[in-house]
Amino acid sequence: MNITEFLIIDLDARELVDINNSTRCALSLAELEVLKSLVNHVGEVVSKEALNAAGWPGRVVAPSSLTQCMSSLRKKLTGQTDVELKNIPRYGYSLCIIEQAEAVISTDTDNVSTFVKLASGKVNAPNSNLINPRTAKVAGRLGILTPRFYRLIGIAVVVTFVAGLHFTGGLKTIVNQLSLLTEPDVASITQKHFSLAQTPSLLNTVQLDNQLKEAITAEKLVENWFNYDNIFKNATDKQLFSFDNGRYESVALCNQFSEVCNDKQPLNLVRSVNAPTTPLDIQWLADTKLRMEQVTYNNILLDEFEPADKDLVEDVFRADVYYYSESKNVVRADVRLSLIFDSANRGKLVAAACITDDMLKDISIRYQFSGDFKLTQRQVDGKAVSTFLVDVKERSFTSPQQISKESATIYREIRKNVLQNEQMVIRQFYQDDDSGVWMLPLWGETMVWAHREQVSL
């Protein structure tokens, strides 16, 4: 069974065969049937129900079974640049063959080009595959046009329409609206009660649609923390939000939570999940934070936004996020997020981060982007999740002259955003008068609990 010219499914051996590299990869029975279903409907969206019926006929399985199956297939298709498995949130999956799409576009473009030349009188080839001049003249007199001629006219109209959208900015607007549909949704926010420093605490673990890992347990999250009694000794309840994006695990902690967060400097931590778990001395980190935060590099000027006739209120969120590893060189991201609402669900946003570490005393990296946003809101497990789709209009990135090994982790992640994304998706999971919990593009998607201020402009 062929997927592409050089990638086939050996049905008898139940293997995925790469002819180019002479490699074979075994498939489970469920993987084989799911992949066959996708290949039989290449380029189409196959519903989750149909894929479950193909992979596990007559059985009732957990939703995670299909998710794990798709993740395994993606790994086995790694290196196949012309094959892509796409997740269509809330519906299903689609197998896309990139070469086929490019061939169709190329052929149609060539046909349109030839048609335009024909119409302008620049083509006069008697063996033309379209319509030779004599035939076109006769057809024009008789009012008889071939179906192929109508097809080319349709293609020309579509190309002209798309070009018009592109030059007027309408195409970008449409793409921006569709971008939100391709982003994974928040699948769940799992809550777990536990005790931290003998104080009642609540952990909120966030998972997205495209995640496969089990929810982070509270015990696993804090098991490497020590020497924190003096930091967490107050009797106030604590609340945490955590997220594991597959490369980095982040946790945002409010040390004083009583219906709202009364902590003016919530603790935000990030570590690599692919490195050995490193013991973290919380008292040492608190002392390091106190020293590093004596200097605030990151400021967003209030005149970033255009003046308006009416009074405006600017929502400013500020936080410090710390990445730690086996070394004693922590990386600090001084983050600011500024929003102005033009209406209930639209407005302008500026986000900036200045990254320093204990080795580079001055700013090593500065990253900022701004643009218009559209806001959508939905309830997930009883919590209001706000999603901001930002149409990035301006972006700046200061590359450092030198960089430490630890700072390189965030440098690579931000560099990807600078090179790839014209739209940014930012999520908020909690907000009160003085704080908010955000998922921001730092070490991949990073959970951040930020202090909130409102400024009248």
N, C-alpha and C positions, 0 to 999 in steps of 0.2 A: 504494500500500500504506500504510494508516494505522497510525501508532504511537499517536498521541493525536488528539484532535479537531483540533488545530492543527499537528501535526507529521506529515508524511507522507514516504514514500520515492517519488521519481519513478523508476520502474524503467527507463523508456526513456532518460531523460537521465542516469541513475545519479547522482542528487543527493538530498541531504537538504533538504527544503523546510520552512521555518518560515512558516506562513501569517500568523501574528500580525505578525511583523516583516518579512514579504516578503523573506526572505533565502534564498539557496540555497548549499549547500555540497557540493562534488564529493566523490564516494566512489570509492575504488579498487575494483577488482573483488573483491578479498578482503574489504574492509570491507563492501561491499554484501551479499555472500553470508553473511558472519558475522552481520551485523545482521538480515538476513531470517530466519536460523535462530533468533535470539534473539526476534524479534517473533512468530514462529510458536509459540514456547513461552514467551510472556510470563508472568512469575511463577514459572516453573519453572527448575531448575538444568540447564543444558546442559553436558555434559562437554567437556573440552578436546579429546578425540579427535573428538567429533562436530563441533565448531567447526573443527578443522583439516581434517576431511574436506569441510566446506562451503566453506571459504575457499580451500583449495588441493587440489582433488580430484585424486587419483592421484599426488600429489607427497609426498615426504618433506621436511619443513622443520624448521628448528631450533625449539626451544621458545620462543625469544625472538620468533619471528615473530608468534605469536598474542598474546603480551604487548604487543608494539609496536602491533599492530592494535587491541587494546582501548584502549590509551592514546590512540591517534589518534581513536578513536570517542568517548572521554570528552571530549576537547578539542572535538570537533565538536558534542557535546551540551551544552557549557557554556551556561548560561543557561536550560536546560530544567529548571525546578525540579520538575516532576512526573515526570521520567524519571531513573532511576538505574541505572547498570551496576554490579553488585556482583560482587566476586571471592569465590568460595567456595574457600578454600585447599585444595590437594591434589585438587580435583575439577574445577571449571569456573567458569562465569559465569552470572549471572541478570539479566534485564532486568525492572526493577520499575516499574510505573506507579503512582505514589503516589495520584493522584486516584481510581483504581479501588478501591484498598484502602480509602480514606476513605469512598467511597460505600457499600461493602458494610458497613463498620462502622456507619455512620450508619443505614442501612436496618434492620440487625438490631437495633440499639439501640432504634429507634423501635418495631419490632415487639414486642420484649420489654416495653417500657414499656406499650404498649397491652394486651398480654397480662396484665400484672400488674394493670392497672386493671380489666380484664374480670373477673379472678378475684376482685377485692375488691368487685365490684358497682358500681364507679364509672362504668362505661361501659354505656350502654343505647341504642346507636344502631342502628336497624333496618337501615341500609345499611352497617354495619361491614364492612371488608374481611377481618376475621378470621372470627368466628363470632357471629351475633347471639344474644341471650339465649335466644330460643325454640328455635333450632336446637341450641344448647349443651345446653338442658334435655332435649330429646328424645334427643340423642346420649348424654347422660349416663345416661338411663334404659335405653336400648337397649345401652349399652356400645360404641357405635360412635363412633370418633374419627377425624377426617381426618388424612392424612399431614402436612398443614400444622400441625395441632395438635401432633402429635408433634415436629415440627421446632422449634416455638416452645418446647416443654417442654425440648428438648435445649439450645437456646440459653440458656434461663433457667438451666439447671443449670450450663452452662459459665461463664456470667457470675457466678453465685453462687460457683462453685469458684475462679475467678480472683480475685474480690473477697476470698474467704477467704484465699487465698495472700498477697494484697497486705497485708491487715491483720495477718497473723501473721508477716510478713517472709519467708515462703517464696518469694514471687514474685521478690524481689530476689536471693535465693540462686540460683534457677534462672537468672535473667538473668546473674548473675555467672559461672556456669559456662559459659553459652553465649557470653559475651563473648570468651573465649579462642579460640573457633572462628572468629570473624569477624576476628581480628587476623591480619595477614600473618605467615607463618612466615619463619624465616631460610632463604633459598634456598641460599646458598653462603658459604664463607669461603675466599677465594682467597689463596694465599701466594706471595710473590715475594721472592727474595733480591736484595739490592743493597748498595752500599757507601755509608755515610754517614760523612764525615770520615775516609775511608780505613779504616773499620772494618766488618766483616761485619754486616749488618743484615737483618732479616726483616720484611716488611710483610704484615699480615693484613687484607685488604679484605673487609668484611661487606656482603652484599646481601640485601634482603628480597624476598619474592615479588612485591610490587607495584612493584618498581623496574625501570626500563628502561635506565638509563644503563650504559655499559660500566664495568668495574671500574677503579678509580683506579690509575694506574700509579705506581710509586715515584718515577720521575723527575718526573712531573707534580706529585706531592705536595710535594716539597721544592725544586722549581726556583726558587721565589721566596725561599728562605731564604739568608741570607748572614751572614758574620762570626760563624761558629759554631765555629771550630776550638778555642777555649779552653773551650767548653762541652762539646763532644763528643770531646775529644782523648783520653780514656781508651781503653785497648785492649780494654775489655770489649764483648762483642757488644751490639747494640741490637735492640729489638723494638718494632714499632708496630702499632696497630690503627686502621683508618680507616673512616669511613662518610660517605656523601653522601646526605642525605635529600631532595635536589632543591632545597633552599633554602640549606642550610648544610652545609659540609664540616667534619668534625671529625677530629682525629688525636690519639691517646693514645700517648705515647712513653716507654718505659723506657730510660734512658740506660745502665744497668748491668744487663745480663741475662745470667745464667749458670745455665741450667736454671730458675732462679727470678729474680724481679725484686728486685735489691738496692738499687734507687733509692728513697730515702725520699721524694722529691718528684718523681714522674713529671711530664712536661710534657704538658699538655692544651691544645690550640689549636682555635679555631673561626673560620671566616671565611665570608662570604656568597659563594655561587657565582654570584650574579646581578650582582655588582659586579666591576669590573676587578681582576685579580690584583694584590695589593699586595706589594711587596718587604718582607720582614720581617727586621730586624736582630735576630738571636737574642741577641747579647751585650747589646744595649739592653733586650730583653725580660727577660733574666735579671736585670739590674740593677733594672728596674721591678718585677718579681716580688718581689725581695728587699725592696724598700721597702714594697710594698703588703701583703706577708704578715707584716709586723711586728705587725699587728693582726689577731686572729682574732675575728670577730663571731659566728660560728656555733657554738653549743653546744647539744647535746641532753642534757637532764637525765636522769640514770640512773633517777629515779623516774617517768619517763614510762610505764614498764611497771608493771602491778599486781604487788605482791609475791606470791610463791608459797611453798609449804611446802618445796619442794626448791630446791637451788642451780640457778641459771641462768647461762648464758654468753651475753653480749651481743657480737655481731659488729659492730664499728664501722669503717666505711670513710670516709676523709676525703680530699678532693682540692680543688685549685684549678684552675679552668678559665678560660681567657682568650680573649676574643673580640677580634680585631684587624681594623682596616679601614685606609682610606687616611689617617685622622687618627692622631695620636699619643696618642689617648685610648683606652687599652685598658679593657675591661670585665672585672672579675673576679667569678666565681661561687665563693664559698666553700661547698663542698658536703659534707654529712654524710649517711650512710646507716647506720641502726642496725637490726639484726635479732635477734630471739630466736626460736629454733625450739621449738615445743611438741611436734613429732614430726618424723619424717624429711622430710615434705613440707608441713608447715603451721606457721604461727607468726605473729608480729606484726612490723610494720615501721614505722619512722619515717624520713622523708626530709625534709631541710631544705636550703635554699639562701639565702645572703645575697649580694646583688649590689651591688657598688660599682664605681666607676670613678675615674679620676684627677682628674676635675673635681669629683665629689661625694665629699668625704672621708668623710662619714658613710654609714650604711646608706641606700641608696636604695630597695631592694626586699628584702622578706623573704617567703619562701614555704615552707610546711611542710604535709605531709599524713601521715596515719598510718592504719593499719588492719590487718586480718588478711590474710594471703596464703596462696595455695596454690601449691606449686612443682611444675613438671613439668620433666623433663630429656630431652634427646635428643642424638644425635651428628650433627654436620654437618661433613663433610669432615675427619673424624678429631678434631674438637674437641667437648668437652662444652658444650652450650648450656643454661643454666638459665633458665627463664621463670617469673617471679613475677607471678601475677594478684592484684592488691591490691584488696580491697574497702574503699574509702576511707570511714572513719568520721568523721574529723575533718580539717578543712582550714583553714588561715589564710593570708591574703595581705595584706601591708602595701603599700598603694599609696603611691608617693612624692609629695611636694608639688611637686617639680620633677624633671626627668629630662633627661638628655643625649640627643642623637641616637643615640649608640652604644648606650646602655642601653635605648633604646626597642625595639631588636630583640628582646631577651629578655623585656621587659615584655609585648609583644604575645603571644609564645608562651606564657608562663605564664598570662596572662589567659585564653587559650583553654582551658587545662586546668582553671582554676578554674570557668569557666562551663559547661563541657561534660561533663567526665568524672567519673563516679561510680566507675569502675574504672580502675586504672592497670596497664599492662603494662610490666614492667621486666625487662631481660635481662642475664645475666652470661655472658661469653665465656671468662673465665680467672680462676683463683684459686690462690694459694699461701698459705703461712703469713703472709706480710707484705703482700700486695697482691691486688687484683682488678680486672678490666676490666669495666665496666658500660656499658649503653646507658640513659641517664637522660633524663627529659623536661625539657630545658633549652631549647636552641635547637632546637625540635623534638626529635627523638631525637639525642642527643649522646653520642659515645664518650668515656668517662672512665676513666683508669687511677688507681685510688685506693689510698692506703696503708691497711693493715688492722691493727687491734688487737682483741684479745679481752679482755673485762672480765668477771670473775666477780661476780655479783650476790648 
